[in-house]
């Protein structure tokens, strides 16, 4: 059950609020349509309910606001627009990555692909999916956590009749198993056909709160559907009698032998047909535009063909959702929707809470979890601001799927290795480069070797892709500045940078020995120290790119930070080290030993000296300083967002 109470958006400057004091409820086991014209504030309502937009009011999801739900993905599934994701990622890879964010087993992705009819497209890229397939993937994404509630923004917009029928059949099955469904639409006829309950808004204000049958009866134009083999004769008779009696009757000839009559009733049309000797096969009251019967119109029969609903897919016992994804339905469940779908008898008999009107003491009431019983809703109006959702729940698994789920990472690695090999062979042929420079393909004219630039690019893409293709942000606000997510990105990026760095050294050494002999790539005597420096350079560049893209929210900024370290930061530090205030690192371990309370082994002095000597190098010092500054900036911006 959902209860939205006093939702009010924060206006910009002198503009009016898109949503103003909106209160309604959505009961479990029903499909509810949020109806309104374009610009009425439907999307804003959903964003306020999900705490993605600042405003006032509160929404209870089974008695709890969203920020107090332990696992939001297992309480509410969201589809706002198209599925956000890298166009090069596969359908299965996208679901596995988001499954790691939701904390569900990896096998859940394969189960849902079969449930929504995408089992044969698991290897397709997101950029190649049609609108209908993209919407199916969006539903699978919303159902990943097996949520109790589904919130969808215009899910049927642009879909074919067959896809819409399938979609609303799945929503109906989810509601029939105790779930709660709320979707937005601007088509009143669609709302009448598919919803048990209709909440109508205009300019962000509540207009009507009705069940489906009442909405169709009072707010849609009634009509009579007639089917007769003598459609032209009956239409002419109805028109002549209406003109003679000066009644406003409109007769619309449909395809085949069908007529649609507005402004009349079944008894009147039946009497007219009897008087004129016209055979009638069908005579029924309808509301809205339900379209022709598929059985008598072969052109539309395929669109209305029964579509089997998905098989049940259950989560582990720890889930808080309704328990299953829709299972195969009977023939009645898969039949085409006709006229108005009335809610079940037990739901029609249940009392419905009416919206609360303004009162003098409304603002003094205390908010609290609502009950399922009837009665007026409370009127709390606490300030509401976007809050980062605790996601991903499996940060390392999420980051591995995110980084290696697309072709960008292997292409960057292949390009870096190829450029490094060609550059190393060219430097060996030209001469003048020391062996350690040949192994890493680092000529003196370049500020950084290709491997370091490649590691920086991988790091920049780590956060750059999050903002360009927001897998976490599509339905949950901005990318969360969660410490676990940052640590996972740092760890995975560091491991990738190390693998790239030593892969380049191994391939360059093999190529040099193959072309120029063993003497071209000798193993240096101080290879442990050189290896440590090389690893530190690769990891430092990767982290600088990652944090730069995280702070400035764009991939180019992360790459620019990596390039700026040797070109801007190093000259500044060299100037500082050359000044009279600069001191030597000689004797640093002895001075630290005097200041420390605990005594460490003498062998540790060699490691301290090596680390101090490494940090004393301008490039290493500039890289360490840049990473430290970017990390502080990232943490400060994250703390400031949480404080809001």
Order of alpha helices (4+ residues) and beta strands (2+ residues): beta-beta-beta-alpha-beta-beta-alpha-alpha-alpha-beta-alpha-beta-alpha-beta-beta-alpha-beta-alpha-beta-beta-alpha-beta-alpha-alpha-alpha-beta-alpha-alpha-alpha-alpha-alpha-alpha-alpha-alpha-alpha-alpha-alpha
